[in-house]
Amino acid sequence: MKMTKEDYEKLKSSINSLFSITSLEDSKRLYIIKGYSMERFRWDCLHHSDFDTNRLYNYLNDKHIDTALRRITRT
């Protein structure tokens, strides 16, 4: 993963603050039921977290960010 550990931990904390473990799993199931992809789920989590992605795009692309999102959301 190309994201720095510091940025990863901040992103993880920001996304995890949105969910309890139960609500994260429930939200994933709801996306599946509605026919949405897990990629959309991950990026919606990022956008709802209000994490400032500007600094990430100084050294990462969407694929790198998505790798971190996969680890955080376990999707």
Buried (B, 14 or more C-beta within 10 A) or exposed (E): EEBEEEBBEBBBEBBBEEBEEEEBEEBBEEBEEEEEEBEEBBBEBBEEBEBEBEEBEEEBEEEBBBBBBBBBBEB
